[in-house]
């Protein structure tokens, strides 16, 4: 039977579906970029939209880390995944932590969830406000409209002896917002097969807009075409004096 399922409840399946992702390799790339671009001397790191904390486990020994996410279910799992790191529930569009950092990270296309250009501008300002002079922000974007394929089918699966998951969606778009109705089929030992639908809406932002907002916020901005995942790239911003 189909029904809506809160993202909080789906958080427990998140790490299973993304078990293919090489967080360690991505973290090594991010560390190289931090070393290249960061001008400040400190080692305070903020990860915004940290999800279940899978990147943080590779940063916590090199930096003093604070991690935020807007989703309580994700944070509950992150606290179990990564010990010794403070987590805080916070929305990146209205971020006010009362502290500045040498590194701000927003990875795995989470920036797309701000959806609109006005929200994107607010978010970039927040990132800059939370940076020390010479600090670096690294943002992994969602797809640009020019590389997003409307109507394309997608499937991700996971299985072990007790759990089988299939997630399917067709990519849609409404203006500059991509829309995915993620259909989950979940089979777990000694339970009925369940069908859930989880909608994801992400803004598709062009480099010109992103770079303009970063520069307006007082950041020296760069777009790297070769990012962590295909066709997404990376934005690098360094806070000026």
C-alpha positions as CSV (number, residue, x, y, z in Angstrom):
1,X,0.0,0.0,0.0
2,X,1.4,3.4,-1.0
3,X,1.7,6.2,1.5
4,X,3.8,9.2,2.3
5,X,6.7,8.6,4.7
6,X,8.5,11.3,6.5
7,X,12.1,11.8,5.6
8,X,12.9,11.2,9.3
9,X,11.7,7.6,8.9
10,X,13.6,7.0,5.7
11,X,16.8,8.2,7.2
12,X,17.5,4.7,8.5
13,X,17.7,3.4,4.9
14,X,19.8,6.2,3.7
15,X,23.2,4.7,4.5
16,X,22.2,1.3,3.0
17,X,21.2,2.9,-0.3
18,X,24.4,4.9,-0.5
19,X,26.8,2.1,0.6
20,X,28.4,2.4,-2.9
21,X,29.6,5.9,-2.1
22,X,33.4,6.3,-1.3
23,X,33.2,8.9,1.4
24,X,36.9,8.4,2.3
25,X,38.1,9.1,-1.2
26,X,35.9,12.2,-1.4
27,X,37.2,13.4,2.0
28,X,40.8,13.1,0.8
29,X,39.9,15.2,-2.2
30,X,38.3,17.8,0.0
31,X,41.3,17.9,2.3
32,X,43.6,18.6,-0.7
33,X,41.4,21.5,-1.7
34,X,41.3,22.9,1.8
35,X,45.1,22.7,1.9
36,X,45.3,24.5,-1.5
37,X,42.8,27.3,-0.9
38,X,42.6,28.0,2.9
39,X,44.5,31.0,4.1
40,X,43.4,31.2,7.7
41,X,45.4,29.4,10.4
42,X,42.7,27.7,12.4
43,X,41.2,24.3,12.1
44,X,37.5,24.9,13.0
45,X,35.3,23.1,10.4
46,X,31.5,23.3,9.9
47,X,29.7,20.8,7.8
48,X,26.2,22.0,6.8
49,X,23.6,19.5,5.8
50,X,25.8,16.7,7.1
51,X,23.2,13.9,6.6
52,X,24.3,10.8,8.5
53,X,27.8,12.1,9.1
54,X,29.6,9.8,6.7
55,X,32.1,12.5,5.6
56,X,32.7,13.8,9.1
57,X,34.3,10.6,10.3
58,X,37.2,11.5,8.0
59,X,37.6,15.1,9.2
60,X,37.2,14.8,12.9
61,X,40.8,13.9,13.6
62,X,42.2,16.8,11.6
63,X,39.7,19.5,12.5
64,X,37.5,20.7,15.4
65,X,34.1,19.8,13.8
66,X,30.6,21.1,14.2
67,X,27.9,19.5,12.0
68,X,24.4,20.7,11.3
69,X,21.4,19.3,9.4
70,X,17.8,20.3,9.1
71,X,16.5,16.7,9.5
72,X,16.3,15.2,13.0
73,X,16.2,11.7,11.7
74,X,19.5,12.2,9.9
75,X,21.1,13.7,12.9
76,X,20.0,10.8,15.2
77,X,21.8,8.4,12.9
78,X,24.8,10.7,12.5
79,X,25.3,10.8,16.3
80,X,25.4,7.0,16.2
81,X,27.8,6.9,13.2
82,X,30.3,9.5,14.6
83,X,31.2,9.8,18.2
84,X,32.8,12.8,19.8
85,X,31.4,15.4,17.3
86,X,28.7,17.9,18.2
87,X,25.6,17.9,16.0
88,X,23.0,20.6,15.8
89,X,19.7,20.8,14.0
90,X,19.7,23.9,11.8
91,X,18.4,25.2,8.5
92,X,21.1,26.5,6.2
93,X,18.8,29.3,4.9
94,X,18.5,30.8,8.4
95,X,21.9,29.7,9.8
96,X,22.9,31.6,13.0
97,X,25.5,29.7,15.0
98,X,27.3,32.6,16.8
99,X,30.7,31.2,15.8
100,X,33.0,31.4,12.8
101,X,35.0,28.7,11.1
102,X,38.0,28.1,8.9
103,X,36.2,25.6,6.7
104,X,32.5,25.4,5.8
105,X,31.4,22.4,3.8
106,X,28.1,21.7,2.0
107,X,28.4,18.4,0.2
108,X,26.4,15.8,-1.7
109,X,24.3,18.4,-3.6
110,X,22.5,19.5,-0.4
111,X,22.6,23.1,-1.6
112,X,19.9,22.2,-4.1
113,X,17.3,21.9,-1.3
114,X,17.2,25.7,-0.8
115,X,15.3,25.5,-4.1
116,X,15.1,29.2,-5.1
117,X,17.6,31.9,-6.0
118,X,16.6,34.2,-3.1
119,X,17.2,31.3,-0.7
120,X,20.5,30.5,-2.4
121,X,21.7,34.1,-1.9
122,X,20.7,34.0,1.8
123,X,22.5,30.7,2.2
124,X,25.7,31.9,0.6
125,X,25.7,35.0,2.8
126,X,25.3,32.7,5.8
127,X,28.2,30.6,4.8
128,X,30.4,33.7,4.3
129,X,29.2,35.1,7.7
130,X,30.3,32.0,9.4
131,X,33.8,32.0,7.9
132,X,37.0,33.5,9.3
133,X,39.0,35.8,7.0
134,X,41.0,33.5,4.8
135,X,38.6,30.6,5.5
136,X,37.3,28.4,2.7
137,X,33.8,27.2,1.8
138,X,33.4,24.2,-0.5
139,X,30.0,23.6,-2.0
140,X,29.1,20.5,-4.1
141,X,26.1,21.6,-6.2
142,X,23.2,19.7,-7.6
143,X,22.9,19.3,-11.4
144,X,22.7,22.4,-13.7
145,X,19.6,22.5,-15.9
146,X,21.8,22.0,-19.0
147,X,22.9,18.6,-17.9
148,X,19.7,17.4,-16.1
149,X,17.7,14.8,-18.1
150,X,13.9,15.2,-17.7
151,X,12.1,11.9,-18.1
152,X,15.1,9.8,-17.2
153,X,14.4,6.6,-15.1
154,X,16.5,6.0,-12.0
155,X,16.9,3.0,-9.7
156,X,19.1,2.3,-6.7
157,X,19.0,-1.0,-4.8
158,X,20.4,-2.6,-1.7
159,X,20.3,-6.1,-0.3
160,X,21.5,-8.2,2.5
161,X,20.1,-11.3,4.1
162,X,17.5,-9.4,6.1
163,X,16.8,-6.3,4.0
164,X,16.0,-5.7,0.4
165,X,15.4,-2.1,-0.9
166,X,14.6,-0.8,-4.3
167,X,14.2,3.0,-4.9
168,X,12.9,4.1,-8.3
169,X,12.1,7.6,-9.7
170,X,11.6,9.4,-13.0
171,X,13.3,12.8,-13.2
172,X,10.9,15.7,-13.6
173,X,11.3,19.5,-13.6
174,X,9.2,22.5,-12.8
175,X,11.0,25.5,-14.1
176,X,14.4,25.5,-12.5
177,X,13.5,23.0,-9.8
178,X,14.1,19.3,-10.3
179,X,11.4,17.0,-8.8
180,X,11.8,13.4,-7.9
181,X,9.0,11.2,-6.4
182,X,11.2,8.5,-4.9
183,X,9.2,5.2,-4.7
184,X,10.6,2.8,-2.1
185,X,9.9,-0.9,-2.0
186,X,11.3,-2.2,1.3
187,X,11.3,-5.9,2.3
188,X,12.6,-6.7,5.8
189,X,12.7,-10.1,7.5
190,X,9.4,-11.0,9.2
191,X,7.7,-7.8,8.0
192,X,5.2,-7.0,5.2
193,X,6.7,-5.5,2.1
194,X,6.1,-1.7,2.2
195,X,5.8,0.9,-0.5
196,X,6.7,4.5,0.4
197,X,6.9,7.7,-1.6
198,X,9.3,10.5,-0.7
199,X,9.4,13.7,-2.7
200,X,12.7,15.6,-3.3
201,X,12.7,19.1,-4.9
202,X,16.1,20.6,-5.7
203,X,16.9,23.9,-7.3
204,X,19.1,23.8,-10.4
205,X,21.5,26.7,-10.2
206,X,23.8,27.9,-12.9
207,X,27.5,28.8,-12.2
208,X,27.0,32.4,-13.1
209,X,24.4,32.8,-10.4
210,X,26.3,30.9,-7.8
211,X,29.6,32.7,-8.5
212,X,27.8,36.1,-8.4
213,X,26.3,35.4,-5.0
214,X,29.6,34.2,-3.7
215,X,31.4,37.3,-4.9
216,X,28.7,39.5,-3.5
217,X,29.1,37.8,-0.1
218,X,32.8,38.8,-0.1
219,X,34.3,35.5,-1.3
220,X,36.9,34.9,-3.9
221,X,35.0,32.4,-6.0
222,X,36.0,29.5,-8.2
223,X,34.0,26.8,-10.1
224,X,35.8,23.5,-10.6
225,X,34.2,21.4,-13.4
226,X,35.7,18.2,-12.1
227,X,34.0,17.6,-8.8
228,X,33.3,14.6,-6.6
229,X,30.5,13.2,-8.8
230,X,30.0,13.4,-12.6
231,X,28.4,16.6,-14.0
232,X,28.2,18.4,-10.7
233,X,31.5,20.2,-10.1
234,X,32.5,22.1,-7.0
235,X,32.4,25.7,-5.9
236,X,35.3,27.1,-3.8
237,X,35.1,30.4,-2.0
238,X,37.8,32.1,0.1
239,X,36.7,34.9,2.4
240,X,38.5,38.1,1.6
241,X,39.9,40.6,4.1
